Amino acid sequence: MGQRQRQKPTRLAEKLLTIRKTLGLTQEEVVSRVGLIKGTARVSEYEHGVREPDLIILLRYARLAGVRMEMLVDDRMELIIPERKRRTGLFE
């Protein structure tokens, strides 16, 4: 019995880039705020769709933007970042 390959979100990279740009953050700031060890190269890989973040990092991105994680991974859902988070880069 083979394992069926999981369906990957096609818009995840676009949404992660949108989060960073909408919050007015640099890649270095994202590294710091979501707790990445690999640095800006990893953020770039996420934003270009070369690599997907693990679940914990994805959860941190969602919290950073003030959105549900479902909004990031469901291609049918539009990413709507709350106004209070926009361009402020606030991290709670």
Residue, then its C-alpha position, 0 to 999 in steps of 0.5 A: m500500500g502506497q501513501r497518497q501524496r498530500q495536497k500542498p497549498t499553491r498560494l502559500a508562498e504568495k501569502l507569506l510574502t504578502i504578510r511580510k510586505t503588508l506588515g512592513l517587515t524586512q526578511e531579517e525582522v521576520v526571522s526574528r519574529v517567527g524564530l527562524i534559525k536558518g535566517t533570511a535565506r529560509v524566508s526567501e525560500y518560503e516566499h518563492g515557494v522553494r520550501e514550505p515552513d513547518l507547522i510551528i513556523l506557519l503558526r507563528y506567521a499566522r499569529l504575526a499577521g493576526v489571522r487563522m492558520e487556515m487562511l494561510v493554507d486554504d487556497r480558496m481563502e483570501l488573506i485578510i490581515p486586520e487593519r491593526k496589524r498593517r504596516t505596524g509590524l506589531f508582534e504579540 
